[in-house]
Amino acid sequence: MHANRTIITKTARGNRPGQLARLVALALLLAGLLPGAGLRAEDKLPLPRFASLQSNEVNMRQGPGETYPIIWTYQRAGLPVEIIEEFDIWRRIRDHDGVVGWVKSTLLVGKRHVIVRDDQRPLRKSPDAGALPVAQVDPGVVLKVLECAGDWCRLEVQGYKGWMMKTEFWGVYQAETLED
């Protein structure tokens, strides 16, 4: 509670009814005395959604706070994760193996990446199953998403750019469309 803060509101003649109440509510919100005071713009994004790990060392915790035990330490910047819940500055995430835990929101970025699962996959010259491959991508490789439309995404890895079907990797929803 912020007991040492004083809120002073001046009322001008001719104010419409309710304007003073809105000003007081706004002042209380800014002072942190109303629910929702800690909300930021990114907190209003839809859930679930995909993001990527920002650094090469990200601790996943059992709960949303520093006092919860670390259950996993990721060592791979760009690894895609799915945000499934939010609490204050913490995000509950799921990785491509289905592991679920909490990480600080500052350790996540909206820049999208995907990870190839199961088998080696071709990165194709165009979004067509018969198109020539520009590279073969091994399972576990993380690729940057350039764009997605329909069943295909244009991806980049180690200077190679090409197309891969959404069913061949994890990190993008089937109905999702993305632009670079």
Secondary structure, DSSP 8 states (H G I E B T S, - for coil): --TT--------TT--TTHHHHHHHHHHHHHT-STTTT--GGGGS-SSEEEEE-SS-EEEESSSSTTS-EEEEE--TT-EEEEEEEETTEEEEE-TT--EEEEEGGGEES--EEEE-SS-EEEESSSSTTS-EEEEE-TT-EEEEEEEETTEEEEEETTEEEEEEGGGEESS-TT--B--
